[in-house]
Amino acid sequence: MADVERKGEAPAFKYCESCGIRLMKPSDCGGGDPHNARCKDCCKPDGSYKDKEEVKQHIKKLFFSPDAITVMGERVESDEEAEKLAEEYMKKMPAWQS
Ligand SMILES: [Zn+2]
């Protein structure tokens, strides 16, 4: 299991290493396991990691779709744009650094 302690201080919260949402309680984490570095939406019900394409769809819906609850930056007009933004976003996440 990957350990995702942020450098330096011990944060009260941790963040999904895959999509960046805040994990506030064990049930937010994949498989309901507080030691899981990813949120439940980036994991399958058993806590194993979803593949990149599935996670991208999650991120797209979460942050970049026209009806996203959280709009990051400008309003997204098209699905293609959302797709592109989600890809860019993922490049900055620890889980998808290569
Ligand atoms: Zn996540």
Boltz pocket constraint, residues with backbone or C-beta under 6 A from the ligand:
constraints:
  - pocket:
      binder: B
      contacts: [[A, 16], [A, 17], [A, 18], [A, 19], [A, 20], [A, 21], [A, 38], [A, 39], [A, 40], [A, 41], [A, 42]]
      max_distance: 6.0
